[in-house]
Amino acid sequence: MQQRFQRHPFFGLFDGADTNASTDRRLTSTTPLQALYLMNDPLVHAQAKRFAARVRAEADDDAGRVGRAYLLLFARPAISEEVAAATGYLAAVAKKAGGERASEAAWESLARALFLSNEFVYLD
C-alpha cells in the first residue's frame, strides 16, 4: 500500500515523484548516496550471490566466467582489458578474504561491482 502523506526514503533518494501532486516530468540526479544505498542493499547482495553461483557453475576458469558474466549482464563479450582487470580484482579480493569461501566471496564482490557499473544501470 502506498502512503500518500509520508514519502518513502527510497523514492526520495532516487527522485521519485511526489505522490501528492501531478507530475509531468521527473528530475534526474546522480548522487553518491544512491550508489551507497545500492552497495549496501540486501537485495543487491542476495542477487549478487545468486549471479556469482550461476557464473561459477557455467564456466571452468575465471576468464571464462568473466566472459560469461559480461554476456549475461551487458549482452556483449568482455574485452581483454576487462577480463584482465576482473581476474586481477578476483585474485586480490580472494587473497584478502582468505579461507575456504574466498573464491565465492570474490565472485560475489565482483558481481556487486558489475551490478553498480554505469553500463548495467543506464541504457544508451
C-alpha positions in Angstrom: 0.0 0.0 0.0 1.3 3.4 -1.0 1.4 6.0 1.8 0.5 9.4 0.3 1.4 11.6 3.3 4.8 10.1 4.1 7.4 9.8 1.3 9.3 6.5 1.3 13.1 7.2 1.6 13.9 5.1 -1.4 11.7 7.3 -3.7 13.3 10.4 -2.2 16.8 9.1 -2.8 16.0 8.1 -6.4 14.0 11.1 -7.5 10.6 9.5 -7.1 7.6 11.7 -8.0 5.7 13.4 -5.2 2.6 11.3 -4.6 0.5 14.3 -3.5 0.9 16.2 -6.8 0.6 15.6 -10.5 4.0 15.4 -12.1 4.5 15.8 -15.8 8.2 15.1 -15.6 10.8 13.9 -13.1 14.1 15.4 -12.3 17.1 13.1 -12.7 20.1 13.2 -10.4 23.1 11.0 -9.6 24.4 11.2 -6.0 26.9 9.2 -4.0 24.1 8.2 -1.7 22.3 6.3 -4.5 25.4 4.2 -5.1 26.0 3.7 -1.4 22.4 2.6 -0.9 22.7 0.0 -3.7 26.1 -1.2 -2.5 24.6 -2.0 1.0 21.1 -3.1 -0.1 20.3 -6.7 1.0 18.5 -7.4 -2.4 21.7 -6.5 -4.3 23.8 -8.7 -2.1 21.3 -11.6 -2.5 21.2 -11.3 -6.3 25.0 -10.9 -6.5 25.3 -14.2 -4.6 22.9 -16.0 -6.9 24.5 -14.5 -10.0 28.0 -15.4 -8.8 26.9 -19.0 -8.2 25.4 -19.2 -11.7 28.5 -17.8 -13.4 30.8 -20.1 -11.4 28.7 -23.1 -12.5 28.6 -22.2 -16.2 32.4 -21.8 -16.8 35.5 -23.7 -15.7 38.1 -20.9 -15.3 37.9 -17.2 -14.1 38.5 -15.8 -17.6 35.6 -17.8 -19.0 33.4 -16.8 -16.0 34.2 -13.2 -16.6 33.3 -13.5 -20.2 30.0 -15.2 -19.3 29.2 -12.5 -16.7 29.7 -9.8 -19.3 27.5 -11.6 -21.8 24.7 -12.1 -19.3 24.9 -8.5 -17.8 25.9 -6.4 -20.8 24.9 -8.6 -23.8 28.4 -8.3 -25.2 31.7 -10.1 -24.8 34.3 -8.7 -22.4 37.4 -7.2 -24.0 40.8 -8.4 -22.9 41.4 -5.4 -20.6 38.1 -6.0 -18.8 39.0 -9.7 -18.4 42.4 -8.8 -17.0 41.0 -6.2 -14.6 38.3 -8.6 -13.4 40.7 -11.5 -12.8 43.1 -9.3 -11.0 40.3 -8.0 -8.8 39.2 -11.5 -8.1 42.7 -12.6 -7.1 43.1 -9.5 -4.8 39.7 -10.0 -3.1 40.2 -13.7 -2.6 43.7 -13.1 -1.1 42.3 -10.6 1.3 39.2 -12.7 2.2 41.2 -15.9 2.8 39.5 -19.1 4.0 37.5 -21.7 2.2 34.9 -19.2 0.9 37.5 -16.8 -0.6 36.6 -17.6 -4.2 32.9 -17.3 -3.6 33.3 -14.0 -1.7 35.4 -12.6 -4.5 32.9 -13.5 -7.2 30.0 -12.0 -5.1 32.0 -8.8 -4.8 32.7 -8.7 -8.5 29.0 -9.3 -9.2 28.1 -6.4 -7.0 30.6 -4.1 -8.7 29.3 -5.1 -12.1 25.7 -4.5 -11.0 26.6 -1.0 -10.0 28.5 -0.1 -13.2 27.1 2.6 -15.4 26.8 0.1 -18.3 24.4 -2.0 -16.2 22.4 0.7 -14.6 21.9 3.1 -17.6 20.7 2.4 -21.1 22.3 4.2 -24.0 
